[in-house]
Amino acid sequence: MDTWIDIRRKAREFHEKALSRAEGDRRASSLIAAALAIDDLVVEHYEPGSIVDKSVLGFLERASRLINIASHLDAKEEAVVTAHEIGHFKLHHDPRNEVTVTAHILGGDPIESGAGRVEGYSSRERKEIQADVFAGEFLCPSDWLRKEYVERGRHPAEIAAELGLPPNLVMNQIIRALLLPPIRPAQAETASQPIVLDDSQKTAATWSNGPLLVDAGPGTGKTRTLIHRIRHLLENGVEAGSILALTFSKKAAEEMRERLSVMDAQAAIEMWVGTFHAFGMEILTKWPDRVGRTGKVRILDQTGSLAILEDNLTKLPLHHFQNLYEPVFELVHVLRVISRCKDELITPSMYRDAAVASERSATTAEDREKAEKALEVAAVYDVYEQLLKENNAVDFGDLVMLSARMIEEHADIREHFHARFTHIVVDEYQDVNRASACLLRILCGPDTGVWVVADQRQSIYRFRGAEPSNVARFEQEFSGTRQSLGHNYRSFASVVRAFERFSAAMTGNAMAGSWHSHRGNGGETCITVAPTLAAEAEAIRDKIEELRTKGVPYSSQIILARSHLTLARITGVLEQLGVPLLYLGDLFERPEIRDLLSLIGLDAEYGGIGLVRVVVMPEYGASREDALALIRWAKDNRVSIFDALKQVSSIEGLTAPGRNGLAKLGTQLDGLGFATSPWVLLTTWLFERSDYLRPLLLASDIRSQQKLVAIYHLLKVCGEQVAMGDPSRRRFLERIRRIEALNEDTMYRAVASEATDMDAVRVMTIHGSKGLEFPAVHLPAMATRYMPA
């Protein structure tokens, strides 16, 4: 069970069985009783803290089919916890599962910002979120909920009371029901063939002659080989808890966890599987005092780091990088240099020494200016490190740099890890930076087994500090061996031969390769030359439709480009040509998102200018002049916009439609105010009080569905803000503006996997598509200035 859509589908199927047994009674108590009877499960209650920790709300004992529930829960909470444990029973195979909290978040793919950029979900946390999603869909299925809302006009609070469920659970379900694409029927499953490793894969998986680097070209089954390597270790007596599995990206780490869970669920729990940065975070969390931190260490993304520097501008010795109007525009360049320094294990003093040397050897004015800038960066770097300590914080680069230094400098910590991990397996080794490679070396004791898989041809993360030369240095640094995988299982021979010709001309001797195509002949590789952007889009449209008539649905085709700018140019024309696309673009610049950000800004920002955009929405029918009149009245009378909306009868100069529309908005916002979080404001307004979503819900076109998915993503961002412990709408908007100003919004452009169940052409950057497979791939802008090679 590896996708959120599959989990919801499975929960809905089980709901239908339970509903039938409950004779159509949808109340939570009836559904739970029916579900327990279907699977012969028994519920028993215990006093909190009597047999497990007080924080545990319930736990499942699979072997005895027993669900234990804490006795202090009310009926609604007990229903959710019981459904959560039923979810574990249906989805997972662990002998025991404990729940300490039922999630108030939407689940699905985590957003890659802040700590979420580092952690993703741990194996246990992912299973807990999966059980929460199962429980929500089982107790209140989204297809039924959508009909109740759209056709009968019922709202979440009313439905929650009727079903005997907590309002937050029904709110999460209404969000999924209305904003995510309807779940399509599952495709018929084909019998899977037993996996047999080819000779090169088997040799790599069973290697026993010291450190090994597996050279895995595209489509050669590297993840399959890696999983079988772990299986080989387990079958030969290696304890799962002594295996450390590391990778560069969260996506690869999550795929590894999923595959390990299918292979051996218990081993997947006992092993440590994750990214280098997540592993570093665990080290810093365990020994914060060794690096001058205490307690719970804050992890800052670039936005958080910039905020700390902005708050301490007077402490920064700025000259070349000073911008009095908007300091972050210059500071972001300084932070990028600092980040790269940490990737290369360069301290402030080391960088300063190099800058001093550059200054002394400078012979031209240009060289002297470069040296002065470097000295200024070194000085800011030094202050920045002190500010991080004062704020008990670390940034992304610290997670590996400080951890590597800690293990190297403290023998007790080094010996702890040498004893704990006897085997280390690494995926995506071509993408790790110098600090990560150093951490790997330090983690290795004299008898540690080291097995890494890499492909220099796929090293696409240099902009994040990746150092592919680590691959070339492996044999020397680890006294290891290199072995190649020889079969391509992904592509037809025509694609493989084209790639071989291309890779042979790439920089570096290690790039060339030759593979046997397991799929043989078939498919085609073609290049179309178009004189204009419009002609290029038409050619892509024609090819998409041709493939669709041949049985390749839209959802099995993808458009890839190097940058979001290129994608924006081509998708704009394709949308006009009627091609259904799954692509959000710049989330915060979309019209529907600007509408909602304007609503969030009411009373959260000085001047209330967001009201101008809000009141011209169709359901209010007011004008810009009406909004400005209310804003002036609020300022003159020193009241908030929310308070002014309650007193529109006292405001002169409003048109009749404007007065009615503003009064309606005031009624919808009643009970909300300055302290209301973005999440509460939007969910209350969207799903309980306004008709904003109704035209989109009644439409059936892809563009309307895209708008709903975009709103879903904004709510996930709001939920992230709540999880960070900061409900302030003002700070939320400041964060969004900083992200936009610095062009750091790419992490919000990717469509979450739980929102992809629609028949539309996928659109991604090449970086974002890494590791994915599609029957048909379209590559626009294959010109030198757009696609470097």
C-alpha positions in Angstrom: 0.0 0.0 0.0 2.2 2.9 -1.3 -0.1 5.7 -2.4 -2.5 7.9 -0.6 -5.1 7.3 -3.4 -4.9 3.6 -2.9 -5.4 4.0 0.9 -8.5 6.1 0.4 -9.8 3.6 -2.2 -9.3 0.7 0.2 -10.9 2.5 3.1 -13.9 3.4 0.9 -14.3 -0.3 -0.1 -14.3 -1.4 3.5 -16.8 1.4 4.4 -19.2 -0.1 1.9 -18.9 -3.5 3.6 -19.4 -2.1 7.0 -22.3 0.1 5.9 -24.1 -2.9 4.5 -23.6 -4.9 7.7 -24.8 -1.8 9.7 -28.0 -1.7 7.5 -27.2 1.7 6.1 -26.6 3.4 9.5 -23.7 5.9 8.8 -23.1 6.9 12.4 -19.6 6.3 13.6 -20.6 3.9 16.4 -22.5 1.7 14.0 -19.8 1.6 11.4 -17.2 0.8 14.0 -19.3 -2.1 15.4 -19.8 -3.5 12.0 -16.1 -3.2 11.1 -15.0 -5.0 14.3 -17.5 -7.8 13.5 -16.2 -8.2 10.0 -12.6 -8.8 11.0 -13.3 -10.5 14.4 -11.6 -7.6 16.3 -12.3 -6.9 19.9 -12.1 -3.6 21.8 -11.0 -3.4 25.4 -10.4 -0.4 27.6 -7.6 0.4 30.0 -6.8 3.2 32.4 -4.4 5.8 30.9 -0.9 5.0 32.1 -1.7 1.6 33.5 -0.2 -0.6 30.9 1.3 1.9 28.4 2.5 5.5 28.6 -0.1 8.1 29.4 0.4 9.6 25.9 -0.9 6.5 24.2 -4.6 6.8 23.2 -4.8 3.2 21.9 -2.9 0.3 20.5 -3.4 -2.7 18.3 -2.2 -6.2 19.1 -2.5 -8.0 15.8 -1.9 -11.6 16.9 -4.8 -11.5 19.4 -6.9 -9.2 17.2 -7.3 -6.8 20.1 -7.7 -3.0 20.0 -6.9 -1.4 23.3 -8.5 2.0 23.9 -7.7 4.5 26.7 -10.8 4.8 28.9 -10.7 8.6 29.2 -11.7 9.3 25.6 -15.1 10.5 24.7 -17.3 8.7 22.2 -16.1 10.8 19.2 -12.4 10.4 20.0 -12.8 6.7 20.7 -14.4 6.2 17.3 -11.5 7.9 15.5 -8.8 6.0 17.5 -10.6 2.7 16.9 -10.9 3.5 13.2 -7.2 4.4 13.2 -6.2 1.0 14.6 -8.6 -0.7 12.2 -6.6 1.2 9.5 -3.4 -0.3 10.8 -5.0 -3.8 10.8 -6.0 -3.4 7.1 -2.9 -1.7 5.8 0.1 -2.9 7.7 1.6 -6.0 9.2 3.3 -4.8 12.3 2.6 -7.0 15.4 1.8 -3.9 17.4 0.8 -0.3 16.6 0.4 2.6 19.1 -1.4 5.9 18.4 -0.6 9.0 20.5 -2.4 11.6 18.5 -4.8 11.5 15.6 -3.6 14.0 13.0 -5.3 17.3 12.3 -3.3 17.6 9.1 -4.3 16.6 5.6 -1.6 13.9 5.2 -0.3 13.1 1.8 3.0 14.3 0.5 4.8 16.7 3.0 5.9 20.1 1.7 9.7 20.4 1.4 10.3 23.4 3.6 11.7 23.9 7.1 12.0 20.6 8.9 9.8 19.0 6.3 12.5 19.5 3.7 14.7 17.2 5.9 12.5 14.6 7.4 9.6 13.8 5.2 7.9 11.0 7.1 9.7 8.4 9.1 8.6 4.8 8.5 6.5 4.9 11.7 5.1 8.4 11.1 4.1 7.6 7.5 2.2 4.6 8.8 0.4 6.7 11.4 -0.6 9.3 8.7 -1.8 6.5 6.5 -3.9 5.1 9.3 -5.4 8.6 9.9 -6.2 8.9 6.2 -7.8 5.4 6.2 -9.9 6.3 9.3 -11.2 9.5 7.8 -12.2 7.9 4.5 -13.8 4.9 6.3 -15.8 6.9 8.8 -16.9 9.7 6.3 -16.2 8.7 2.7 -15.4 11.6 0.4 -17.7 10.6 -2.5 -20.8 10.6 -0.2 -19.6 13.8 1.5 -19.3 15.6 -1.8 -22.9 14.8 -2.7 -24.1 15.9 0.7 -22.3 19.3 0.3 -22.9 20.0 -3.4 -26.3 18.5 -3.9 -27.9 18.9 -0.5 -26.1 22.0 0.7 -25.0 20.5 4.0 -22.0 21.8 5.9 -19.2 20.0 7.8 -20.3 21.0 11.3 -23.8 19.7 10.7 -22.5 16.4 9.2 -20.0 15.9 12.1 -22.8 16.2 14.7 -25.0 13.8 12.8 -22.3 11.1 12.4 -20.9 11.5 15.9 -17.5 12.6 14.6 -15.0 15.3 15.6 -15.4 18.4 13.4 -11.8 18.5 12.5 -12.0 15.0 10.9 -15.0 15.9 8.8 -13.3 19.2 7.8 -10.2 17.3 6.6 -12.5 14.9 4.7 -14.5 17.8 3.1 -11.3 19.3 1.9 -10.3 16.0 0.3 -13.8 15.5 -1.1 -14.1 18.8 -2.7 -10.6 19.8 -3.7 -9.0 16.6 -4.8 -10.0 14.8 -8.0 -12.7 12.2 -7.6 -11.1 8.8 -7.0 -11.3 6.7 -10.2 -11.9 2.9 -10.0 -8.8 0.9 -9.5 -7.3 -0.7 -12.6 -7.4 -4.5 -12.9 -4.3 -5.9 -11.3 -2.1 -8.1 -13.4 -0.3 -11.0 -11.9 3.2 -9.8 -11.0 6.1 -12.0 -12.1 8.7 -13.1 -9.6 11.7 -10.9 -9.7 14.8 -12.6 -10.9 18.1 -10.7 -10.7 20.3 -10.6 -13.8 23.9 -11.7 -13.3 25.3 -8.1 -12.8 22.6 -7.3 -10.2 23.1 -10.6 -8.4 26.9 -10.1 -8.2 26.3 -6.6 -6.8 23.6 -7.7 -4.3 25.7 -10.6 -2.9 29.1 -8.8 -2.9 31.3 -9.7 0.0 34.8 -8.5 -1.0 34.9 -5.1 0.7 33.4 -1.7 -0.1 31.6 -1.6 -3.4 30.3 1.1 -5.7 27.6 -0.1 -8.1 27.6 1.9 -11.3 23.9 1.9 -12.2 22.9 3.5 -15.4 19.3 4.8 -16.0 16.7 2.0 -15.8 19.2 -0.7 -14.7 17.2 -1.6 -11.6 19.4 0.1 -9.0 16.6 0.2 -6.3 15.8 -3.5 -7.0 19.4 -4.4 -6.5 19.7 -2.2 -3.4 16.7 -3.9 -1.8 18.1 -7.3 -2.6 21.4 -6.3 -1.1 19.6 -5.6 2.1 17.7 -8.9 1.8 21.0 -10.7 1.3 22.4 -9.2 4.5 19.3 -10.1 6.5 19.3 -13.7 5.2 23.0 -14.0 6.2 22.4 -13.1 9.8 22.9 -9.3 9.8 20.5 -7.7 12.3 18.1 -5.2 10.7 18.9 -2.6 13.4 22.6 -2.7 12.4 22.0 -1.6 8.8 22.0 2.1 8.0 20.4 3.1 4.6 21.1 6.6 3.5 20.2 8.6 0.4 20.2 12.2 -0.9 16.5 13.0 -1.5 13.4 12.4 0.5 11.7 10.9 -2.5 14.3 8.2 -2.8 14.2 7.6 1.0 10.4 7.1 1.0 10.6 4.8 -2.0 13.3 2.7 -0.2 11.1 2.5 2.9 8.1 1.4 0.9 10.0 -1.3 -0.9 11.6 -2.5 2.3 8.2 -2.6 4.0 6.9 -4.9 1.3 10.0 -7.1 1.5 10.1 -7.3 5.3 7.8 -5.0 7.3 9.6 -5.6 10.7 13.1 -5.1 9.2 11.9 -1.8 7.6 10.9 -0.6 11.1 14.1 -1.6 12.8 16.5 -0.3 10.1 17.4 3.4 10.0 16.4 4.6 6.5 16.5 8.3 5.5 18.5 11.1 4.0 21.9 12.2 5.1 20.4 15.4 6.4 17.7 13.6 8.4 20.4 11.4 9.9 22.4 14.4 10.8 19.3 15.9 12.4 18.9 12.8 14.6 22.5 13.2 15.7 22.2 16.9 16.6 18.9 16.1 18.4 20.6 13.5 20.6 23.7 15.5 21.4 22.8 19.2 21.0 25.2 20.2 23.8 28.2 19.1 21.7 27.5 21.9 19.2 26.4 24.6 21.6 22.7 23.9 21.4 20.1 22.8 24.0 16.8 20.9 24.1 14.8 21.0 20.9 16.9 22.5 18.1 15.1 24.6 15.5 15.8 23.8 11.9 15.7 26.8 9.6 15.1 26.8 5.8 16.4 29.7 3.8 13.4 31.9 4.7 14.0 31.3 8.4 17.7 32.1 8.0 17.0 35.3 6.2 14.5 36.3 9.0 17.2 35.9 11.6 19.7 38.1 9.6 17.0 40.7 8.9 16.2 40.9 12.6 19.9 41.6 13.3 20.9 43.9 10.5 22.8 46.2 12.9 25.1 43.4 13.8 26.1 42.6 10.2 29.2 44.4 8.8 27.6 45.1 5.4 29.0 47.3 2.6 29.0 45.6 -0.7 25.9 43.5 0.2 23.9 46.4 1.8 20.5 47.1 0.5 18.6 49.5 2.7 15.3 49.2 0.8 15.1 45.4 0.7 18.0 43.7 2.6 17.0 40.1 1.7 17.8 40.7 -2.0 21.5 40.9 -1.1 21.6 38.7 2.0 20.2 35.7 0.0 23.5 35.8 -2.1 25.5 35.7 1.1 23.5 32.8 2.5 24.0 30.8 -0.7 27.8 31.2 -0.3 27.6 30.2 3.3 25.5 27.2 2.4 28.0 26.1 -0.2 30.8 26.5 2.4 29.0 24.1 4.8 28.6 21.6 1.9 32.4 21.7 1.6 33.0 21.7 5.4 34.5 25.2 5.3 34.2 27.2 8.6 34.1 31.0 8.9 37.7 31.2 9.8 38.8 29.0 6.9 36.8 31.1 4.5 38.2 34.3 6.0 41.8 33.0 5.6 41.1 32.2 2.0 39.6 35.7 1.5 42.7 37.4 3.1 45.0 35.4 0.9 43.0 36.5 -2.2 43.2 40.1 -1.0 46.9 40.0 -0.6 47.4 38.5 -4.1 44.9 40.8 -5.8 46.5 42.8 -8.7 43.5 44.4 -10.3 40.6 46.5 -8.9 38.2 43.7 -9.9 40.2 41.1 -7.9 40.4 43.4 -4.9 36.6 43.9 -5.0 36.0 40.2 -5.2 38.3 39.7 -2.2 36.6 42.5 -0.2 33.2 40.8 -0.9 34.6 37.5 0.2 35.9 39.1 3.5 32.4 40.6 4.0 30.8 37.2 3.5 33.3 35.7 6.0 32.3 38.4 8.6 28.6 37.8 8.1 29.2 34.0 8.2 30.8 34.5 11.6 27.9 36.6 13.0 25.4 34.3 11.5 26.9 31.3 13.3 26.6 33.2 16.6 23.0 34.1 15.9 22.2 30.5 15.2 23.5 29.5 18.5 21.7 32.3 20.3 18.4 31.1 18.7 19.2 27.4 19.4 18.9 26.8 15.7 20.7 25.1 12.8 20.3 25.5 9.1 20.1 22.8 6.4 23.9 22.7 5.8 24.6 22.4 9.6 22.8 19.1 9.8 25.6 17.3 8.0 28.6 19.6 8.7 28.1 19.7 12.5 27.2 16.0 12.7 30.4 15.0 10.8 32.5 17.3 13.0 30.8 16.0 16.1 31.5 12.4 15.3 35.1 13.1 14.3 35.9 15.2 17.4 34.1 13.0 20.0 35.4 9.4 20.3 32.4 8.3 22.4 29.9 9.3 19.7 32.1 7.8 17.0 32.4 4.5 18.8 28.6 4.5 19.4 27.9 4.5 15.7 30.7 2.1 14.8 29.2 -0.4 17.2 25.6 0.4 16.1 26.0 0.0 12.3 27.9 -2.8 10.8 26.6 -2.2 7.3 25.9 1.1 5.5 24.0 1.1 2.2 23.8 4.4 0.2 21.6 5.3 -2.8 22.1 8.3 -5.1 25.8 8.6 -4.1 26.4 10.8 -7.2 24.2 13.5 -5.6 25.8 13.7 -2.1 28.0 16.7 -1.2 31.5 16.7 0.2 30.2 17.0 3.8 28.0 13.9 3.3 30.8 11.9 1.8 33.0 12.9 4.8 30.2 11.9 7.2 30.0 8.5 5.5 33.8 8.0 5.9 33.7 8.9 9.6 30.7 6.6 10.2 32.7 3.6 8.9 34.7 1.6 11.3 37.5 -0.8 10.3 35.0 -3.6 9.7 32.0 -1.7 8.4 30.5 -2.9 5.2 30.0 -0.1 2.7 27.8 -0.5 -0.4 26.9 2.5 -2.5 25.0 2.9 -5.8 25.6 5.8 -8.1 25.3 7.1 -11.7 27.3 10.2 -12.5 25.2 10.7 -15.6 22.2 11.5 -13.3 24.0 14.0 -11.1 21.6 16.8 -11.5 21.8 18.5 -8.0 25.0 20.5 -8.3 22.9 23.6 -7.6 22.2 22.0 -4.1 25.9 21.3 -3.5 26.1 17.8 -5.0 29.7 16.8 -5.7 29.7 14.0 -8.3 33.5 13.7 -8.0 32.8 11.7 -4.8 32.0 8.8 -7.2 35.4 9.0 -8.9 37.1 9.2 -5.5 35.2 6.2 -4.0 37.7 3.5 -4.9 40.6 5.5 -3.5 38.9 6.8 -0.3 37.3 3.5 0.7 39.7 1.1 -0.9 36.7 -0.1 -2.8 35.7 -1.8 -6.1 33.4 -0.5 -8.9 31.0 -2.8 -10.7 28.4 -1.9 -13.4 24.8 -3.0 -14.0 24.5 -4.1 -17.6 20.7 -4.3 -18.5 18.2 -1.5 -19.0 14.7 -2.5 -18.0 12.9 0.8 -18.5 13.3 1.7 -22.2 13.1 0.3 -25.6 16.3 -0.3 -27.6 15.8 2.9 -29.7 15.8 5.1 -26.5 18.8 3.2 -25.0 20.9 3.6 -28.1 20.0 7.3 -28.4 21.1 7.8 -24.7 24.3 5.9 -25.3 25.3 8.2 -28.2 24.4 11.2 -26.2 26.2 10.2 -23.0 29.4 9.3 -25.0 29.7 13.0 -25.8 29.1 14.2 -22.3 31.9 15.7 -20.2 34.0 13.2 -18.3 35.2 9.7 -19.3 32.8 8.1 -16.8 29.8 9.2 -18.7 29.9 6.7 -21.6 28.1 3.4 -21.2 26.5 0.5 -23.0 23.5 -1.5 -21.9 21.4 -4.3 -23.1 17.7 -3.3 -23.6 15.6 -5.9 -21.8 12.5 -4.6 -23.5 13.9 -5.1 -27.0 12.7 -3.1 -30.0 9.7 -0.8 -30.0 8.7 2.8 -29.3 10.3 5.6 -31.2 12.6 8.6 -30.6 11.8 11.6 -32.9 12.9 15.2 -33.1 10.5 17.8 -34.5 11.8 21.3 -35.4 9.3 24.1 -35.1 9.8 27.7 -36.2 7.8 29.3 -33.4 6.6 28.6 -29.9 3.1 28.3 -31.1 4.1 25.8 -33.8 6.1 23.8 -31.2 3.0 23.7 -28.9 0.8 22.5 -31.8 3.3 19.8 -32.7 3.3 18.6 -29.0 -0.5 18.7 -28.9 -0.7 16.7 -32.1 1.7 14.1 -30.8 -0.2 13.8 -27.5 -3.5 13.2 -29.3 -1.9 10.7 -31.7 -0.6 8.7 -28.8 -3.9 8.9 -27.0 -5.7 7.4 -30.0 -3.1 4.6 -29.8 -4.1 3.8 -26.3 -1.7 6.0 -24.2 -4.0 8.1 -22.0 -3.2 11.7 -21.1 -2.1 10.6 -17.6 0.5 8.3 -19.0 2.2 11.2 -20.9 4.5 13.8 -19.4 6.1 17.1 -20.6 9.6 17.7 -19.2 11.7 20.9 -19.4 14.8 22.2 -17.6 13.1 25.1 -15.9 9.7 26.3 -14.7 10.0 29.3 -17.0 10.2 27.1 -20.0 7.2 25.0 -18.7 5.2 28.2 -18.1 5.8 29.4 -21.7 4.8 26.1 -23.4 1.9 25.2 -21.1 0.3 28.6 -21.5 -0.1 27.8 -25.3 -1.0 24.2 -24.7 -3.9 25.1 -22.4 -5.2 27.5 -25.1 -5.1 24.6 -27.5 -7.3 22.5 -25.1 -4.7 20.1 -23.9 -5.6 18.9 -20.3 -2.6 19.5 -18.1 -1.8 18.7 -14.5 0.3 21.8 -13.7 0.0 24.6 -11.1 2.8 26.8 -12.1 3.6 29.6 -9.6 1.1 28.7 -6.9 1.0 32.1 -5.2 0.4 34.0 -8.4 -2.6 32.0 -9.5 -5.8 34.2 -9.4 -7.8 31.9 -7.0 -4.8 31.9 -4.6 -4.4 35.7 -4.8 -8.2 35.8 -3.9 -7.6 33.8 -0.8 -4.4 35.5 0.2 -6.3 38.8 0.1 -8.9 37.3 2.4 -6.2 36.2 4.8 -4.8 39.7 4.7 -7.9 41.4 6.1 -7.0 42.8 9.4 -3.6 41.0 9.3 -1.9 43.8 7.4 -2.0 47.5 7.7 -4.5 49.3 5.5 -6.8 46.3 4.7 -6.1 46.7 1.0 -6.9 43.0 0.4 -10.6 44.0 0.8 -10.5 45.6 -2.7 -9.9 42.2 -4.3 -12.3 40.3 -2.0 -15.4 42.5 -2.4 -15.4 42.2 -6.2 -15.9 38.5 -6.0 -19.2 37.5 -7.7 -21.1 36.6 -4.5 -20.6 40.1 -3.0 -21.1 42.3 -6.1 -19.4 45.3 -4.5 -17.1 47.7 -6.2 -13.5 48.9 -5.6 -14.9 52.2 -4.5 -17.1 50.5 -1.9 -14.1 48.8 -0.5 -12.1 52.0 -0.4 -14.9 53.8 1.3 -15.1 51.1 4.1 -11.3 51.2 4.5 -11.3 55.0 4.9 -14.2 54.8 7.4 -12.4 52.1 9.4 -9.2 54.3 9.5 -11.1 57.4 10.5 -13.0 55.6 13.3 -9.9 53.5 14.4 -11.6 50.2 14.1 -10.5 47.0 12.4 -11.8 45.9 9.0 -13.6 43.0 10.6 -15.4 45.4 13.0 -16.1 47.9 10.1 -17.8 45.1 8.2 -20.3 44.7 11.1 -21.2 48.3 10.9 -21.8 48.9 7.2 -25.2 50.5 7.9 -23.2 53.4 9.5 -20.9 54.0 6.5 -21.9 56.7 4.0 -21.0 56.6 0.3 -21.7 52.9 -0.3 -23.7 51.8 -3.3 -26.7 49.6 -2.5 -25.2 46.4 -4.0 -21.9 47.3 -2.2 -23.6 47.7 1.2 -25.4 44.4 0.8 -22.2 42.6 -0.3 -20.1 44.1 2.5 -22.8 43.1 5.0 -22.8 39.6 3.7 -19.0 39.4 4.0 -19.2 40.7 7.5 -21.7 38.0 8.4 -19.5 35.3 6.9 -16.5 36.5 9.0 -18.5 36.8 12.2 -16.6 35.3 15.1 -13.2 35.5 13.3 -10.7 38.1 14.0 -7.1 39.2 14.2 -5.9 36.1 16.1 -7.6 33.7 13.7 -5.1 31.5 11.9 -4.9 31.2 8.1 -6.1 27.6 8.4 -9.2 28.4 10.5 -10.1 31.5 8.5 -9.9 29.7 5.1 -11.6 26.5 6.1 -14.4 28.3 7.9 -15.0 30.7 5.0 -14.6 28.2 2.2 -16.6 25.3 3.5 -19.0 26.7 6.1 -20.0 30.1 4.9 -19.2 31.2 1.4 -20.2 30.0 -2.1 -16.7 30.6 -3.6 -16.1 27.0 -4.4 -19.6 26.2 -5.9 -18.9 27.3 -9.5 -15.7 25.2 -9.6 -17.5 22.2 -8.1 -20.3 22.3 -10.6 -17.8 22.6 -13.6 -16.3 19.5 -15.0 -13.3 20.9 -17.0 -9.7 20.3 -16.1 -9.0 24.0 -15.5 -11.6 24.1 -12.7 -10.1 21.0 -11.2 -6.7 22.6 -11.3 -8.0 25.6 -9.4 -9.4 23.3 -6.7 -6.1 21.4 -6.5 -4.3 24.8 -6.1 -6.6 25.7 -3.2 -5.8 22.3 -1.6 -2.1 23.1 -1.9 -2.6 26.5 -0.2 -4.4 24.8 2.7 -1.5 22.4 3.0 0.8 25.4 3.3 -1.6 26.8 6.0 -1.5 23.5 7.8 2.3 23.6 7.7 2.2 27.0 9.4 0.0 25.6 12.2 2.4 22.7 12.6 5.3 25.2 13.0 3.4 26.6 16.0 2.8 30.0 14.4 -0.9 30.9 13.8 -0.2 34.5 12.8 -1.7 35.5 9.5 0.6 38.5 9.2 3.7 36.3 9.5 2.2 33.8 7.1 1.8 36.5 4.5 5.3 37.9 5.2 6.7 34.4 4.6 4.8 34.0 1.3 6.0 37.4 0.0 9.6 36.5 0.9 9.3 33.2 -0.9 8.0 35.0 -4.0 10.5 37.8 -3.9 13.4 35.4 -3.8 12.0 33.0 -6.4 12.0 30.2 -3.8 8.5 28.9 -4.6 9.6 25.8 -6.6 8.8 23.5 -3.7 5.2 24.6 -3.9 4.8 24.0 -7.6 4.9 20.2 -7.5 1.4 18.6 -7.5 1.1 16.3 -4.5 0.7 12.6 -5.4 -2.7 12.5 -3.6 -4.0 15.1 -6.1 -2.9 13.4 -9.3 -5.8 11.0 -10.0 -7.1 12.7 -13.1 -6.6 12.0 -16.8 -4.3 14.9 -17.7 -0.8 15.2 -19.1 1.8 15.5 -16.3 4.1 18.5 -16.4 7.4 18.6 -14.5 10.9 19.9 -14.5 13.6 17.3 -15.3 14.8 17.6 -11.7 11.3 16.9 -10.3 10.8 13.9 -12.5 13.9 12.0 -11.4 13.1 8.3 -10.7 9.7 8.4 -12.4 8.7 6.4 -15.5 6.2 7.3 -18.3 5.3 5.5 -21.5 5.5 8.8 -23.4 7.8 11.8 -22.8 7.7 15.1 -24.6 10.6 17.5 -24.3 10.0 21.1 -25.5 12.8 23.7 -26.0 15.5 21.2 -26.9 17.8 24.0 -27.9 21.3 24.8 -26.5 20.2 27.9 -24.6 17.3 26.1 -23.0 18.8 22.6 -22.4 22.6 22.7 -21.7 24.5 19.5 -22.5 
